Amino acid sequence: MGFRFAKRLNLPGGFRLNLGAGGVGVSWGVRGFRVGVGPNGAQYTASVPGTGASWSGPIGGSSPGAPRRVGAPPATSVDPSAAVAAHDALVQRLVSLHRVAPAAWDWDAIAAAPPPPAPTTAADAIAVEAWRANHARWQWFHDVAGGVRAGHVVACDAVLQHLGPFQQLRELGGSIRVSMQQDWCVEAWLLANSAAVVPTEQPTVTPTGKAGRRKLPVARRWEIYQDHVCSAALRVARETFALLPLPVVFVHVADVRVDPATGHPGFVPVLSVAFDREGFARLNLDGVDPSSAVAGFDHAMAFTKSTGFAEIVPLDPGQAFPAG
């Protein structure tokens, strides 16, 4: 998938890609955690908002001899356990994106809703204009609801583009594109967060109560990242099923990588899942392991705990058919 980037590309979700003479640089952050990845390696900065506790350091892949910058407050000023708690909270947030339960849209009720009452003859111009706006809004929802209930692709795609929360789901990744080409399924493409969202080190508390650090095992780091990517895919499916009464949602997840043959960055698919509504409804989303849950559906994923995700061929909705 050979998309080309400009020298600087800002994407939803706080994700930024920079291209310069020195190479490719990527940065991403949320409140309490930020990472930057460039030609000379990667650096993360984490903090406990409201406490003044913060720490930073290199992330795996830093160049040999690169200076290590550690910015932790004096041990006497902040309880070291706060840093441990912040790290644990970050990991939990990364792997639990799917637990947020969106409100389901009731298209039958929307279609049956009556129009707003017309203004009285004594109404002023402002009241009449407000009624016209409300009536136009009612008419749009009424027409779209009828199309959704009939399974019309145009109506369902209008819902995805205008009512879907996807571009506001910044924690899922860089960008999301959701569309409907078949009358029985939605297809979503998600640009995943970089693996750098998972730090290679974690804060600890020594037996004497002082702040310490230890390296996160490579297998554990990739395991967390796999759960993060799968959790994001589950969240996209959950939002889509709440939005539209369709039987299947295809979610494809891509990563940004540099093609060694051309030197240009591009999108590389690393996960593709066909979520069916019945199977999805049986999940206990508050208790499932994200990676195991994804493995229970038709999917394409090549992953190892030593190297992470490898490129895959996405599932093709055009070669699949809904059950029944």
C-alpha positions in Angstrom: 0.0 0.0 0.0 2.2 2.8 -1.3 0.8 6.0 0.3 3.4 8.8 0.3 3.7 11.4 3.1 4.5 15.1 3.1 7.5 16.3 5.1 5.2 16.8 8.1 1.9 15.0 8.6 -0.3 15.7 11.6 -2.9 13.0 12.2 -5.8 12.8 14.6 -4.9 11.4 18.0 -1.7 13.4 18.6 0.2 11.3 16.1 2.8 13.2 14.0 5.1 11.9 11.2 8.1 14.0 10.2 10.3 13.4 7.2 13.6 15.2 6.9 17.1 14.8 5.7 18.0 12.9 8.8 15.2 10.3 8.3 11.7 9.6 9.7 10.5 10.8 13.1 7.3 9.9 14.9 5.8 11.2 18.1 2.6 10.4 20.0 1.3 11.2 23.5 -1.5 11.2 25.9 -1.9 12.9 29.3 0.8 11.5 31.5 2.8 9.8 28.8 4.6 10.9 25.6 7.1 9.2 23.2 9.2 10.5 20.4 10.9 8.3 17.8 13.5 9.5 15.4 16.6 8.5 13.4 18.7 8.5 16.6 16.4 6.4 18.7 13.4 6.9 20.9 12.7 8.6 24.2 9.7 8.4 26.5 8.5 10.8 29.2 5.9 9.7 31.8 4.4 11.6 34.7 1.7 11.3 37.4 -0.5 14.4 36.7 -0.9 16.6 39.7 1.9 15.1 41.7 5.1 16.5 40.1 6.4 12.9 39.7 8.0 12.3 36.3 10.6 10.1 34.7 12.0 9.7 31.2 14.5 7.5 29.4 15.4 5.9 26.1 13.2 3.3 24.4 14.6 0.2 22.7 16.5 1.0 19.6 18.5 4.1 20.7 21.8 4.6 19.1 24.9 3.3 20.9 26.4 6.0 23.1 23.3 8.1 23.1 22.9 10.0 26.4 20.4 8.6 28.9 18.2 11.4 30.2 16.5 10.6 33.4 14.3 13.3 34.9 12.9 11.9 38.2 12.2 14.1 41.2 14.2 13.6 44.4 13.1 10.4 46.2 12.4 12.5 49.3 9.8 14.6 47.5 7.6 12.0 45.9 6.6 8.5 46.9 8.3 6.2 44.3 5.2 4.0 44.3 3.4 6.7 42.4 5.6 6.1 39.4 4.9 2.4 39.6 1.1 3.1 39.8 1.4 5.4 36.8 3.1 2.8 34.8 0.6 0.1 35.7 -2.3 2.5 34.9 -0.7 3.3 31.5 -0.4 -0.4 30.6 -4.0 -1.0 31.7 -5.2 1.9 29.6 -3.4 0.6 26.5 -5.1 -2.9 26.7 -8.6 -1.9 27.9 -9.8 0.4 25.1 -12.5 -2.1 24.2 -14.2 -1.9 27.6 -15.8 1.5 26.9 -19.5 0.7 26.2 -21.1 3.1 23.6 -24.8 3.8 23.7 -26.7 1.9 21.0 -28.7 3.8 18.4 -32.4 2.9 18.2 -33.2 3.5 14.5 -36.8 2.2 14.9 -37.5 4.9 17.6 -35.8 7.5 15.5 -37.9 6.6 12.4 -41.1 6.8 14.5 -40.3 10.1 16.2 -42.9 12.8 15.2 -41.7 16.1 13.6 -41.3 19.1 15.8 -44.6 21.0 16.2 -45.1 24.0 13.9 -44.9 27.4 15.4 -48.0 29.4 16.1 -49.0 32.3 13.9 -47.9 34.7 16.7 -44.4 33.3 16.7 -41.6 35.7 16.0 -39.0 35.3 13.2 -36.4 33.8 15.6 -38.8 31.1 16.7 -39.8 30.3 13.1 -36.1 30.0 12.1 -35.4 27.7 15.0 -38.4 25.5 14.0 -37.1 25.3 10.4 -33.7 24.2 11.7 -35.2 21.6 14.0 -37.5 20.3 11.3 -34.6 20.0 8.8 -32.7 18.0 11.4 -35.7 15.8 12.1 -36.2 15.3 8.4 -32.6 14.2 7.9 -32.7 11.7 10.8 -36.1 10.4 9.6 -34.9 9.8 6.1 -31.6 8.2 7.3 -33.4 6.0 9.8 -35.6 4.7 7.0 -32.6 3.9 4.9 -30.7 2.2 7.8 -33.7 0.0 8.6 -33.9 -0.9 4.9 -30.2 -1.7 4.7 -29.4 1.0 2.2 -25.7 1.5 1.7 -25.9 5.2 1.2 -27.9 5.8 4.4 -25.6 3.6 6.5 -22.5 5.2 5.1 -23.9 8.7 5.9 -24.3 7.5 9.5 -20.7 6.3 9.6 -19.4 9.6 8.2 -21.6 12.1 10.2 -22.6 10.3 13.4 -19.7 7.9 14.1 -17.2 8.8 16.9 -14.2 7.3 15.1 -12.2 10.5 14.6 -12.6 11.4 18.2 -11.3 8.0 19.4 -7.8 9.4 19.6 -6.3 6.8 21.9 -6.9 4.0 19.3 -4.2 5.3 16.9 -3.3 7.8 14.3 -6.4 7.8 12.1 -9.5 5.8 11.3 -11.3 5.5 8.0 -14.7 3.7 8.1 -16.9 3.0 5.1 -19.6 0.7 3.7 -19.2 -0.9 0.3 -21.4 -3.9 0.9 -25.0 -3.9 2.2 -24.1 -6.4 5.0 -20.9 -5.2 6.5 -18.7 -2.2 7.4 -15.0 -2.0 6.6 -12.7 0.0 8.9 -9.0 0.8 8.5 -7.1 1.9 11.6 -3.6 3.3 11.6 -2.3 1.8 14.9 -0.2 3.6 17.5 3.5 2.9 17.3 4.9 0.1 19.4 6.7 2.9 21.2 3.6 3.5 23.3 4.8 0.6 25.4 7.9 1.6 27.4 10.9 -0.8 27.5 11.5 0.0 31.2 9.3 0.2 34.2 9.7 2.0 37.5 10.1 -0.1 40.7 10.4 0.4 44.4 13.6 -1.1 46.1 13.4 -3.0 49.4 14.6 0.2 51.0 11.8 2.2 49.6 13.8 4.0 46.9 12.9 4.5 43.2 14.3 1.9 40.9 14.0 0.8 37.3 14.1 -2.5 35.5 14.0 -3.5 31.8 10.7 -4.8 30.6 11.2 -8.2 28.9 10.9 -8.1 25.1 8.3 -10.8 25.1 6.2 -9.0 27.7 6.5 -5.7 25.8 5.3 -7.2 22.5 2.5 -9.0 24.4 1.3 -5.7 25.7 1.5 -4.1 22.3 -0.5 -7.0 20.7 -3.2 -6.6 23.3 -3.2 -2.9 22.6 -3.7 -3.3 18.9 -6.4 -6.0 19.4 -8.1 -3.9 22.0 -8.3 -1.0 19.5 -9.8 -3.3 16.9 -12.4 -4.5 19.3 -13.3 -0.9 20.2 -13.8 0.0 16.5 -16.1 -3.0 16.1 -18.0 -2.2 19.3 -18.6 1.3 18.3 -19.8 0.2 14.8 -22.2 -2.4 16.1 -23.7 0.2 18.5 -24.1 2.6 15.6 -25.6 0.3 12.9 -27.6 -3.0 12.9 -25.3 -4.8 10.5 -24.1 -8.4 10.9 -20.4 -8.0 10.2 -17.6 -5.5 10.8 -14.2 -5.9 9.2 -11.4 -4.1 11.0 -8.0 -3.8 9.4 -5.1 -2.4 11.4 -2.0 -0.9 9.7 1.4 0.2 10.9 3.7 2.9 9.4 7.0 1.4 8.2 9.7 2.4 5.8 10.0 0.3 2.7 13.7 -0.8 2.5 13.4 -1.0 -1.3 12.3 2.7 -1.7 13.1 4.4 1.6 9.6 5.8 1.7 7.2 5.2 4.6 3.9 3.5 3.9 1.0 1.7 5.5 1.6 -2.0 6.2 -1.4 -4.1 7.2 -0.7 -6.2 10.4 -4.1 -7.3 11.6 -7.4 -8.0 9.8 -10.5 -9.3 11.6 -14.1 -10.1 10.5 -16.3 -9.6 13.6 -19.7 -11.1 13.4 -22.4 -9.5 15.6 -23.6 -12.8 17.2 -20.1 -13.8 18.2 -19.3 -10.3 19.4 -22.4 -10.2 21.6 -21.2 -13.3 23.4 -18.0 -11.7 24.5 -17.6 -10.5 28.1 -15.7 -7.4 27.0 -14.9 -6.4 30.6 -13.0 -9.7 31.2 -11.6 -10.9 27.9 -8.0 -10.9 26.9 -8.0 -8.8 23.7 -5.6 -11.0 21.7 -7.5 -14.2 22.6 -10.8 -12.5 21.8 -9.6 -11.5 18.3 -8.3 -15.0 17.7 -11.9 -16.3 18.1 -13.0 -14.6 14.9 -11.9 -15.1 11.3 -8.7 -13.1 11.2 -5.3 -12.6 9.6 -2.4 -11.9 12.1 1.3 -12.9 12.0 2.7 -12.2 15.5 5.5 -13.5 17.6 6.6 -12.4 21.1 10.2 -11.9 19.9 9.6 -9.6 16.8 6.0 -8.4 17.1 3.7 -8.0 14.1 4.6 -9.0 10.5 2.8 -7.9 7.4 -0.3 -9.8 6.4 -2.8 -9.9 3.6 -6.1 -8.3 4.8 -9.3 -10.2 4.6 -11.4 -9.2 1.6 -15.1 -8.6 2.2 -15.7 -9.0 -1.5 -14.7 -12.7 -1.2 -16.8 -13.3 1.8 -20.5 -13.7 2.4 -22.7 -13.2 5.4 -23.8 -16.3 7.3 -27.3 -17.3 6.4 
